[in-house]
Amino acid sequence: MTSAKKSTIVRFYAGVFPLLERVAPPVGAKLLDQLWFRLPTVPEKVRRPRVELPAATPFELPFEGGLIRGQVYGDAGPLVYLVHGWGGWGLQLAAFVPPLVEAGFRVVAYDAPSHGDSAPGLQGKGRSTMPEIADAFQAVVADRGPAYGVIAHSLGAAAVTHALLHFAEPERVVFVAAATDFAVTLDAFQAAFGFGPRVRAGFLRRFARRFGPMESYEGVRAVTDLAARRALPPLLAIHDRDDRETEADGSIRVTKVWPGATVELTEGLGHRRILRDPAVIELALGFLSTDREAGDTPRTPRETMGR
């Protein structure tokens, strides 16, 4: 979607929501629900990898009446899964593939339901949810094999955290620009569209009926609950201080309650360019390649130089 078209849509809803706030808040809550779970459109040319990739073995996996499509790179070695975020696609993390394969890993990249080349799931065309993305991750791991490592971007990190409640954990996890608080996103929606407390409260009630309270998905709360239930694998969280879509402070807070976690902070890379930065890729590869055990004492958060 072009920025001009996007701004036109925002202006339209910014005119509609204040009216619905006054005269029909339930209608406003339903409209907000529709917008919340709608995926952005990403043209195919944007999804083309910017790096030269090794030979791939494509696969398809039946899921919720549709198909998840992905690729496996490498012939042997521990499996590392690439998990994209909201509106993303598996090969958005393509820059990680060549160095991982060269280091002796097999890499699984796939598109979640309604994303990229995968078919819609139960939410329908152009729509999804974080729990659906988590369920898709579990399904791919069950089909392709146990995960040694996971590299997850943005909402993909929240989905992996959610999935850890229900299936055997990987040995190592890397979160890049993790989304840790839906309430922050809801605040951004409210600032852009101009709805008020009644529409917001109605939407939160709709959300809670389907998924439970929104605050239960907040990163620190979710990880604290998860850590009380089971041992967690070592985590490396990488986040850019200049990220305008997810807050670096969220990753810092999560690593404080995730036993054995480390956080690395960059500058000047934002939310997406961080996925192509050589220093970030080197950090992730080094973390996945090390024999450090999960019980090691976490380090104090420190910065790395953005490129």
C-alpha positions as semicolon CSV with decimal commas, in nm:
position;residue;x (nm);y (nm);z (nm)
1;M;0,000;0,000;0,000
2;T;0,139;0,340;-0,097
3;S;0,180;0,603;0,171
4;A;-0,072;0,828;-0,009
5;K;-0,336;0,555;-0,014
6;K;-0,262;0,469;0,346
7;S;-0,299;0,830;0,457
8;T;-0,631;0,856;0,272
9;I;-0,763;0,549;0,451
10;V;-0,647;0,683;0,787
11;R;-0,820;1,015;0,723
12;F;-1,142;0,833;0,630
13;Y;-1,151;0,629;0,950
14;A;-1,040;0,930;1,154
15;G;-1,365;1,090;1,039
16;V;-1,580;0,783;1,100
17;F;-1,464;0,673;1,445
18;P;-1,537;0,995;1,639
19;L;-1,894;0,983;1,507
20;L;-1,934;0,618;1,605
21;E;-1,787;0,695;1,947
22;R;-2,076;0,937;2,007
23;V;-2,371;0,759;1,848
24;A;-2,289;0,390;1,803
25;P;-1,988;0,265;2,004
26;P;-2,072;-0,107;1,947
27;V;-2,054;-0,046;1,572
28;G;-1,724;0,132;1,622
29;A;-1,592;-0,160;1,827
30;K;-1,691;-0,405;1,553
31;L;-1,524;-0,187;1,287
32;L;-1,208;-0,163;1,497
33;D;-1,212;-0,542;1,535
34;Q;-1,223;-0,577;1,157
35;L;-0,931;-0,338;1,112
36;W;-0,723;-0,490;1,392
37;F;-0,707;-0,835;1,234
38;R;-0,671;-0,717;0,872
39;L;-0,331;-0,780;0,719
40;P;-0,148;-0,521;0,509
41;T;-0,110;-0,599;0,140
42;V;0,250;-0,672;0,037
43;P;0,321;-0,683;-0,340
44;E;0,503;-0,989;-0,470
45;K;0,795;-0,779;-0,597
46;V;0,852;-0,650;-0,243
47;R;0,874;-1,008;-0,117
48;R;1,159;-1,102;-0,349
49;P;1,475;-1,194;-0,154
50;R;1,757;-0,943;-0,169
51;V;2,026;-1,207;-0,119
52;E;2,138;-1,506;-0,322
53;L;1,994;-1,816;-0,160
54;P;2,113;-2,177;-0,172
55;A;1,899;-2,444;-0,334
56;A;1,569;-2,498;-0,154
57;T;1,328;-2,787;-0,108
58;P;0,973;-2,644;-0,114
59;F;0,697;-2,792;0,098
60;E;0,324;-2,755;0,152
61;L;0,142;-2,833;0,474
62;P;-0,238;-2,859;0,513
63;F;-0,353;-2,619;0,783
64;E;-0,702;-2,503;0,884
65;G;-0,849;-2,593;0,546
66;G;-0,571;-2,419;0,353
67;L;-0,202;-2,467;0,287
68;I;0,112;-2,334;0,451
69;R;0,390;-2,299;0,196
70;G;0,760;-2,283;0,272
71;Q;1,112;-2,391;0,186
72;V;1,390;-2,588;0,355
73;Y;1,751;-2,486;0,293
74;G;2,050;-2,709;0,363
75;D;2,091;-3,085;0,344
76;A;2,174;-3,174;0,704
77;G;2,221;-3,031;1,049
78;P;2,005;-2,892;1,330
79;L;1,685;-2,720;1,221
80;V;1,648;-2,343;1,260
81;Y;1,304;-2,194;1,194
82;L;1,250;-1,840;1,064
83;V;0,925;-1,691;1,196
84;H;0,807;-1,365;1,039
85;G;0,581;-1,106;1,195
86;W;0,246;-0,946;1,117
87;G;0,214;-0,881;0,745
88;G;0,557;-1,038;0,685
89;W;0,672;-1,345;0,495
90;G;0,927;-1,618;0,559
91;L;1,196;-1,486;0,327
92;Q;1,176;-1,144;0,484
93;L;1,447;-1,306;0,697
94;A;1,634;-1,436;0,390
95;A;1,962;-1,272;0,488
96;F;1,995;-1,521;0,773
97;V;1,972;-1,824;0,540
98;P;2,314;-1,838;0,365
99;P;2,527;-1,795;0,680
100;L;2,313;-2,045;0,874
101;V;2,342;-2,307;0,598
102;E;2,715;-2,242;0,565
103;A;2,747;-2,295;0,942
104;G;2,587;-2,638;0,913
105;F;2,222;-2,570;0,993
106;R;1,910;-2,657;0,799
107;V;1,676;-2,359;0,772
108;V;1,298;-2,365;0,746
109;A;1,128;-2,051;0,613
110;Y;0,753;-2,042;0,562
111;D;0,462;-1,802;0,524
112;A;0,195;-1,800;0,795
113;P;-0,175;-1,830;0,695
114;S;-0,291;-1,542;0,471
115;H;0,071;-1,422;0,446
116;G;0,294;-1,444;0,141
117;D;0,225;-1,753;-0,068
118;S;0,026;-1,941;0,197
119;A;-0,350;-1,981;0,175
120;P;-0,592;-1,827;0,427
121;G;-0,668;-2,009;0,750
122;L;-0,989;-2,002;0,951
123;Q;-0,979;-1,622;0,976
124;G;-1,033;-1,586;0,603
125;K;-0,850;-1,407;0,325
126;G;-0,634;-1,116;0,432
127;R;-0,689;-1,179;0,802
128;S;-0,509;-1,361;1,079
129;T;-0,442;-1,355;1,453
130;M;-0,137;-1,399;1,670
131;P;-0,268;-1,732;1,811
132;E;-0,318;-1,855;1,454
133;I;0,042;-1,762;1,369
134;A;0,152;-1,951;1,683
135;D;-0,054;-2,255;1,582
136;A;0,097;-2,243;1,233
137;F;0,447;-2,242;1,383
138;Q;0,363;-2,550;1,590
139;A;0,220;-2,725;1,283
140;V;0,531;-2,656;1,074
141;V;0,763;-2,780;1,351
142;A;0,550;-3,095;1,391
143;D;0,577;-3,155;1,016
144;R;0,942;-3,062;0,952
145;G;1,103;-3,180;1,275
146;P;1,209;-3,056;1,621
147;A;1,352;-2,706;1,632
148;Y;1,708;-2,659;1,746
149;G;1,676;-2,284;1,700
150;V;1,422;-2,016;1,615
151;I;1,473;-1,665;1,480
152;A;1,150;-1,467;1,514
153;H;1,074;-1,111;1,406
154;S;0,823;-0,868;1,557
155;L;0,484;-1,035;1,620
156;G;0,651;-1,366;1,532
157;A;0,832;-1,337;1,867
158;A;0,501;-1,305;2,051
159;A;0,368;-1,604;1,856
160;V;0,670;-1,817;1,951
161;T;0,629;-1,719;2,316
162;H;0,263;-1,820;2,297
163;A;0,355;-2,148;2,127
164;L;0,603;-2,238;2,399
165;L;0,307;-2,296;2,630
166;H;0,200;-2,592;2,423
167;F;0,495;-2,773;2,266
168;A;0,852;-2,879;2,334
169;E;1,076;-2,576;2,323
170;P;1,371;-2,522;2,089
171;E;1,719;-2,523;2,236
172;R;1,786;-2,159;2,145
173;V;1,565;-1,862;2,056
174;V;1,649;-1,530;1,889
175;F;1,393;-1,248;1,894
176;V;1,449;-0,955;1,658
177;A;1,244;-0,638;1,717
178;A;0,999;-0,833;1,929
179;A;0,642;-0,708;1,969
180;T;0,576;-0,721;2,342
181;D;0,266;-0,514;2,416
182;F;-0,056;-0,504;2,211
183;A;-0,181;-0,212;2,421
184;V;0,091;0,006;2,266
185;T;-0,040;-0,088;1,920
186;L;-0,394;-0,013;2,033
187;D;-0,277;0,328;2,156
188;A;-0,133;0,393;1,808
189;F;-0,464;0,292;1,647
190;Q;-0,649;0,526;1,880
191;A;-0,417;0,816;1,803
192;A;-0,451;0,758;1,427
193;F;-0,826;0,692;1,407
194;G;-0,953;0,912;1,690
195;F;-1,190;0,670;1,862
196;G;-1,262;0,722;2,230
197;P;-1,296;0,515;2,548
198;R;-1,631;0,359;2,461
199;V;-1,516;0,214;2,127
200;R;-1,191;0,103;2,287
201;A;-1,367;-0,070;2,577
202;G;-1,609;-0,243;2,339
203;F;-1,323;-0,369;2,125
204;L;-1,135;-0,499;2,429
205;R;-1,446;-0,689;2,537
206;R;-1,471;-0,847;2,191
207;F;-1,103;-0,935;2,202
208;A;-1,131;-1,090;2,550
209;R;-1,426;-1,310;2,449
210;R;-1,210;-1,470;2,178
211;F;-0,861;-1,470;2,324
212;G;-0,873;-1,367;2,687
213;P;-0,774;-1,027;2,827
214;M;-0,535;-0,833;2,605
215;E;-0,309;-0,760;2,901
216;S;-0,241;-1,134;2,941
217;Y;-0,038;-1,116;2,619
218;E;0,190;-0,837;2,743
219;G;0,546;-0,965;2,712
220;V;0,661;-0,952;3,074
221;R;0,337;-1,101;3,201
222;A;0,333;-1,377;2,937
223;V;0,697;-1,472;2,994
224;T;0,661;-1,462;3,374
225;D;0,367;-1,700;3,349
226;L;0,554;-1,921;3,104
227;A;0,869;-1,935;3,319
228;A;0,658;-2,045;3,617
229;R;0,532;-2,343;3,415
230;R;0,848;-2,470;3,248
231;A;1,218;-2,420;3,191
232;L;1,286;-2,179;2,906
233;P;1,558;-2,206;2,642
234;P;1,831;-1,940;2,622
235;L;1,709;-1,622;2,452
236;L;1,894;-1,354;2,260
237;A;1,680;-1,044;2,203
238;I;1,802;-0,792;1,946
239;H;1,625;-0,459;1,914
240;D;1,697;-0,121;1,761
241;R;1,660;0,190;1,974
242;D;1,513;0,373;1,673
243;D;1,241;0,114;1,606
244;R;0,914;0,305;1,556
245;E;0,689;-0,002;1,540
246;T;0,794;-0,198;1,848
247;E;0,960;-0,059;2,158
248;A;1,315;-0,157;2,248
249;D;1,221;-0,115;2,614
250;G;0,979;-0,404;2,570
251;S;1,262;-0,639;2,474
252;I;1,470;-0,513;2,767
253;R;1,186;-0,581;3,011
254;V;1,125;-0,930;2,870
255;T;1,489;-1,031;2,903
256;K;1,481;-0,933;3,271
257;V;1,216;-1,199;3,344
258;W;1,335;-1,463;3,092
259;P;1,600;-1,670;3,276
260;G;1,935;-1,670;3,099
261;A;1,831;-1,408;2,842
262;T;2,058;-1,152;2,677
263;V;1,959;-0,831;2,501
264;E;2,161;-0,651;2,234
265;L;2,063;-0,297;2,129
266;T;2,146;-0,139;1,794
267;E;2,096;0,210;1,657
268;G;1,981;0,342;1,322
269;L;1,836;0,017;1,184
270;G;1,466;0,055;1,261
271;H;1,215;-0,229;1,248
272;R;1,298;-0,397;0,915
273;R;1,647;-0,302;0,808
274;I;1,767;-0,480;1,123
275;L;1,683;-0,808;0,944
276;R;1,953;-0,742;0,683
277;D;2,227;-0,598;0,899
278;P;2,549;-0,807;0,890
279;A;2,630;-0,738;1,257
280;V;2,282;-0,852;1,366
281;I;2,309;-1,169;1,156
282;E;2,651;-1,237;1,305
283;L;2,510;-1,198;1,657
284;A;2,229;-1,443;1,587
285;L;2,460;-1,695;1,420
286;G;2,707;-1,679;1,706
287;F;2,433;-1,729;1,961
288;L;2,287;-2,027;1,778
289;S;2,631;-2,179;1,732
290;T;2,748;-2,154;2,092
291;D;2,729;-2,435;2,346
292;R;2,625;-2,204;2,630
293;E;2,371;-2,373;2,857
294;A;2,030;-2,232;2,947
295;G;2,124;-2,184;3,310
296;D;2,398;-1,928;3,252
297;T;2,368;-1,598;3,430
298;P;2,214;-1,331;3,204
299;R;2,433;-1,040;3,105
300;T;2,357;-0,675;3,159
301;P;2,191;-0,522;2,850
302;R;2,447;-0,359;2,622
303;E;2,456;-0,183;2,290
304;T;2,603;-0,293;1,959
305;M;2,689;-0,061;1,676
306;G;2,415;-0,034;1,411
307;R;2,527;-0,040;1,049
